[in-house]
Amino acid sequence: MDRAAVDHLLTTTRSVRKRLDLTRPVEAAVIAECLEIAIQAPTASNRQNWHFMIVTDAEKRQQVARYYHQSFFDHYIAHARQQNAGNAQTTRALDSAEYLAANMHLVPVLILPCVEGRPTSPEPFAQAGFYGSILPATWSLMLALRARGLGSAWTTLHLRYEQEVAQVLGIPDTITQAALLPVAYFTGNDFQPAKRRPAREVTYWDAWGKTR
């Protein structure tokens, strides 16, 4: 295994928004190949109860994007900017998120990772197991896309209107949408690792707050 290549993939898979190429088509075969990789991810009790809703139809993309736009601009962005005023890195991320919200309808492929059932139990172990059946596969999908020159971003704001989006796409009531990935080829050649707090500052050994 080429560890350097793997490490580069893991440290440079970014949330791509402004650098999505909104004019270049995405081949269905590439999406299908990435999904075959994604479903190799672990799943709770090996249930493999995931589903992936791929939206390429222009009218349906516009309808889904309209709900995302409404959630973003009516309920999210003003509060987010107020909460993060003065944080330059977060401000740049919010600028990028606003660009995506305004242009979501132009993204050539939208992917909604879904899982069978509804997260009805309040128990932490049940909630963790429920979403643990779809989140690893979705992250694997994002990595596979990145390796093939496609960008994506993990978004969830459309879930404020989950039922309305489900009606647009014919998703049954027994299915839970976990995220919405805008997918397109990205512009430019590469990405850089993000500025993060060192892992040692947020890692504790044997007792909470005990660092090495």
GUGULO-894184 format. One record per residue (C-alpha): residue in three letters; residue number from 1; x, y, z. Coordinates in Angstrom, 3 decimals. Example, Ala and Ser with C-alpha at 12.3 -4.5 7.8 and 13.67 -1.06 7.14 Angstrom:
2
["ALA" 1 [12.300 -4.500 7.800]]
["SER" 2 [13.670 -1.060 7.140]]
This chain:
212
["MET" 1 [0.000 0.000 0.000]]
["ASP" 2 [1.302 3.434 -0.916]]
["ARG" 3 [0.933 5.049 2.502]]
["ALA" 4 [1.947 8.488 1.234]]
["ALA" 5 [-0.847 8.427 -1.345]]
["VAL" 6 [-3.366 7.212 1.234]]
["ASP" 7 [-2.309 9.885 3.734]]
["HIS" 8 [-2.546 12.544 1.042]]
["LEU" 9 [-6.074 11.428 0.154]]
["LEU" 10 [-7.164 11.464 3.793]]
["THR" 11 [-5.661 14.851 4.609]]
["THR" 12 [-6.787 16.693 1.470]]
["THR" 13 [-10.367 15.501 1.038]]
["ARG" 14 [-12.078 18.825 1.648]]
["SER" 15 [-15.636 20.095 1.616]]
["VAL" 16 [-15.629 21.387 -1.949]]
["ARG" 17 [-18.058 24.176 -2.714]]
["LYS" 18 [-16.641 27.124 -4.674]]
["ARG" 19 [-14.356 24.848 -6.678]]
["LEU" 20 [-17.089 22.557 -7.991]]
["ASP" 21 [-17.132 22.682 -11.777]]
["LEU" 22 [-20.782 23.493 -12.478]]
["THR" 23 [-20.419 23.141 -16.250]]
["ARG" 24 [-18.718 19.754 -16.647]]
["PRO" 25 [-20.939 16.649 -16.797]]
["VAL" 26 [-20.263 13.762 -14.424]]
["GLU" 27 [-20.338 10.294 -15.917]]
["ALA" 28 [-22.832 7.868 -14.364]]
["ALA" 29 [-20.212 5.097 -14.582]]
["VAL" 30 [-17.862 7.037 -12.306]]
["ILE" 31 [-20.588 7.486 -9.690]]
["ALA" 32 [-21.446 3.789 -9.902]]
["GLU" 33 [-17.794 2.802 -9.468]]
["CYS" 34 [-17.447 4.998 -6.383]]
["LEU" 35 [-20.599 3.530 -4.859]]
["GLU" 36 [-19.264 -0.017 -5.274]]
["ILE" 37 [-16.283 1.086 -3.195]]
["ALA" 38 [-18.458 2.903 -0.653]]
["ILE" 39 [-20.548 -0.143 0.222]]
["GLN" 40 [-17.436 -1.980 1.372]]
["ALA" 41 [-17.605 0.212 4.493]]
["PRO" 42 [-18.589 -1.316 7.843]]
["THR" 43 [-22.287 -1.354 8.713]]
["ALA" 44 [-24.029 -2.025 12.028]]
["SER" 45 [-24.689 -5.758 12.511]]
["ASN" 46 [-23.815 -6.188 8.816]]
["ARG" 47 [-27.336 -5.079 7.921]]
["GLN" 48 [-26.182 -3.268 4.762]]
["ASN" 49 [-29.397 -1.242 4.988]]
["TRP" 50 [-28.105 1.715 3.012]]
["HIS" 51 [-29.519 3.295 -0.125]]
["PHE" 52 [-28.176 6.102 -2.329]]
["MET" 53 [-30.501 8.477 -4.149]]
["ILE" 54 [-28.745 9.945 -7.202]]
["VAL" 55 [-30.352 13.076 -8.634]]
["THR" 56 [-29.268 14.200 -12.106]]
["ASP" 57 [-32.599 15.335 -13.570]]
["ALA" 58 [-32.394 19.125 -13.899]]
["GLU" 59 [-35.934 19.802 -12.682]]
["LYS" 60 [-35.597 17.580 -9.626]]
["ARG" 61 [-32.186 19.051 -8.798]]
["GLN" 62 [-33.776 22.483 -8.900]]
["GLN" 63 [-36.593 21.397 -6.593]]
["VAL" 64 [-34.207 19.863 -4.050]]
["ALA" 65 [-31.926 22.892 -4.288]]
["ARG" 66 [-34.868 25.196 -3.599]]
["TYR" 67 [-35.491 23.505 -0.242]]
["TYR" 68 [-31.785 23.660 0.588]]
["HIS" 69 [-31.709 27.352 -0.386]]
["GLN" 70 [-34.717 28.087 1.806]]
["SER" 71 [-33.245 26.282 4.807]]
["PHE" 72 [-29.865 27.971 4.364]]
["PHE" 73 [-30.984 31.558 3.857]]
["ASP" 74 [-34.145 31.607 5.989]]
["HIS" 75 [-32.923 29.660 9.012]]
["TYR" 76 [-29.156 29.221 9.086]]
["ILE" 77 [-26.718 31.740 7.648]]
["ALA" 78 [-27.561 34.895 9.622]]
["HIS" 79 [-27.272 33.088 12.958]]
["ALA" 80 [-24.103 31.277 11.872]]
["ARG" 81 [-22.397 34.537 10.891]]
["GLN" 82 [-23.396 36.161 14.170]]
["GLN" 83 [-22.086 33.218 16.200]]
["ASN" 84 [-18.748 33.170 14.353]]
["ALA" 85 [-18.082 36.890 13.900]]
["GLY" 86 [-14.346 37.550 14.069]]
["ASN" 87 [-13.291 34.002 13.165]]
["ALA" 88 [-11.593 34.437 9.790]]
["GLN" 89 [-11.377 30.732 8.934]]
["THR" 90 [-15.041 30.123 9.729]]
["THR" 91 [-16.060 33.267 7.854]]
["ARG" 92 [-14.341 31.933 4.725]]
["ALA" 93 [-16.137 28.619 5.163]]
["LEU" 94 [-19.481 30.411 5.511]]
["ASP" 95 [-18.782 32.459 2.380]]
["SER" 96 [-18.118 29.206 0.560]]
["ALA" 97 [-21.273 27.624 1.990]]
["GLU" 98 [-23.329 30.613 0.873]]
["TYR" 99 [-21.960 30.278 -2.655]]
["LEU" 100 [-22.973 26.619 -2.707]]
["ALA" 101 [-26.469 27.356 -1.405]]
["ALA" 102 [-26.971 29.956 -4.126]]
["ASN" 103 [-25.735 27.585 -6.838]]
["MET" 104 [-26.893 24.175 -5.619]]
["HIS" 105 [-29.320 23.869 -8.535]]
["LEU" 106 [-26.376 24.044 -10.972]]
["VAL" 107 [-24.419 21.168 -9.416]]
["PRO" 108 [-24.583 18.289 -11.930]]
["VAL" 109 [-25.122 15.465 -9.413]]
["LEU" 110 [-26.774 15.408 -5.999]]
["ILE" 111 [-26.397 12.270 -3.885]]
["LEU" 112 [-28.587 11.605 -0.860]]
["PRO" 113 [-27.247 8.765 1.312]]
["CYS" 114 [-30.209 7.079 2.990]]
["VAL" 115 [-30.744 4.308 5.525]]
["GLU" 116 [-33.712 2.025 6.136]]
["GLY" 117 [-35.871 2.834 9.147]]
["ARG" 118 [-36.349 5.927 11.289]]
["PRO" 119 [-34.168 7.025 14.260]]
["THR" 120 [-37.001 6.775 16.775]]
["SER" 121 [-35.132 5.476 19.833]]
["PRO" 122 [-33.735 8.113 22.247]]
["GLU" 123 [-31.060 5.689 23.479]]
["PRO" 124 [-27.521 6.846 22.550]]
["PHE" 125 [-26.422 3.343 21.511]]
["ALA" 126 [-29.398 3.034 19.166]]
["GLN" 127 [-28.794 6.437 17.604]]
["ALA" 128 [-25.095 5.678 17.151]]
["GLY" 129 [-25.814 2.297 15.585]]
["PHE" 130 [-28.491 3.722 13.295]]
["TYR" 131 [-26.306 6.400 11.729]]
["GLY" 132 [-23.242 4.169 12.007]]
["SER" 133 [-24.760 2.133 9.182]]
["ILE" 134 [-24.600 4.993 6.675]]
["LEU" 135 [-21.929 7.478 7.765]]
["PRO" 136 [-18.854 5.276 7.097]]
["ALA" 137 [-20.128 4.395 3.623]]
["THR" 138 [-20.803 8.043 2.849]]
["TRP" 139 [-17.309 9.095 3.882]]
["SER" 140 [-15.857 6.272 1.785]]
["LEU" 141 [-17.907 7.573 -1.130]]
["MET" 142 [-16.457 11.061 -0.673]]
["LEU" 143 [-12.917 9.637 -0.602]]
["ALA" 144 [-13.522 7.572 -3.736]]
["LEU" 145 [-14.891 10.625 -5.517]]
["ARG" 146 [-11.880 12.690 -4.461]]
["ALA" 147 [-9.499 10.037 -5.825]]
["ARG" 148 [-11.174 10.397 -9.230]]
["GLY" 149 [-11.031 14.167 -9.405]]
["LEU" 150 [-14.525 14.873 -8.088]]
["GLY" 151 [-15.364 17.104 -5.163]]
["SER" 152 [-18.228 16.861 -2.707]]
["ALA" 153 [-19.390 18.392 0.541]]
["TRP" 154 [-21.290 16.918 3.452]]
["THR" 155 [-24.459 18.991 3.849]]
["THR" 156 [-27.602 18.394 5.908]]
["LEU" 157 [-29.605 21.638 5.826]]
["HIS" 158 [-32.137 20.188 3.393]]
["LEU" 159 [-33.275 17.892 6.199]]
["ARG" 160 [-35.366 20.741 7.608]]
["TYR" 161 [-37.583 19.824 4.643]]
["GLU" 162 [-36.876 16.095 4.557]]
["GLN" 163 [-40.492 15.117 3.900]]
["GLU" 164 [-40.850 17.613 1.060]]
["VAL" 165 [-37.614 16.395 -0.553]]
["ALA" 166 [-38.774 12.805 -0.103]]
["GLN" 167 [-41.978 13.644 -1.957]]
["VAL" 168 [-40.042 15.172 -4.857]]
["LEU" 169 [-37.893 12.051 -5.185]]
["GLY" 170 [-40.399 9.368 -4.223]]
["ILE" 171 [-38.452 8.303 -1.117]]
["PRO" 172 [-40.656 6.127 1.165]]
["ASP" 173 [-41.600 7.244 4.681]]
["THR" 174 [-39.648 4.277 6.067]]
["ILE" 175 [-36.349 5.654 4.725]]
["THR" 176 [-34.186 8.253 6.505]]
["GLN" 177 [-32.072 10.707 4.556]]
["ALA" 178 [-28.695 11.197 6.241]]
["ALA" 179 [-27.055 13.894 4.105]]
["LEU" 180 [-26.951 15.643 0.758]]
["LEU" 181 [-23.724 15.535 -1.256]]
["PRO" 182 [-23.320 17.989 -4.142]]
["VAL" 183 [-20.926 16.243 -6.544]]
["ALA" 184 [-18.946 17.619 -9.474]]
["TYR" 185 [-15.450 17.593 -10.890]]
["PHE" 186 [-13.339 20.150 -9.070]]
["THR" 187 [-11.314 22.934 -10.601]]
["GLY" 188 [-7.580 23.265 -9.975]]
["ASN" 189 [-5.084 20.512 -9.376]]
["ASP" 190 [-5.088 19.670 -5.695]]
["PHE" 191 [-6.081 20.626 -2.152]]
["GLN" 192 [-4.026 21.327 0.942]]
["PRO" 193 [-4.503 20.004 4.483]]
["ALA" 194 [-6.735 22.275 6.554]]
["LYS" 195 [-5.587 24.249 9.562]]
["ARG" 196 [-6.597 22.181 12.575]]
["ARG" 197 [-5.863 22.081 16.275]]
["PRO" 198 [-3.186 19.463 16.976]]
["ALA" 199 [-4.739 16.094 17.764]]
["ARG" 200 [-2.766 15.930 21.018]]
["GLU" 201 [-4.777 18.881 22.357]]
["VAL" 202 [-8.080 17.060 21.977]]
["THR" 203 [-6.900 13.536 22.818]]
["TYR" 204 [-7.098 12.219 26.379]]
["TRP" 205 [-5.495 9.099 27.815]]
["ASP" 206 [-7.301 7.002 30.428]]
["ALA" 207 [-9.125 10.003 31.965]]
["TRP" 208 [-10.932 13.000 30.481]]
["GLY" 209 [-8.597 15.984 30.212]]
["LYS" 210 [-5.441 13.920 30.671]]
["THR" 211 [-3.167 14.585 27.711]]
["ARG" 212 [0.270 13.298 26.833]]
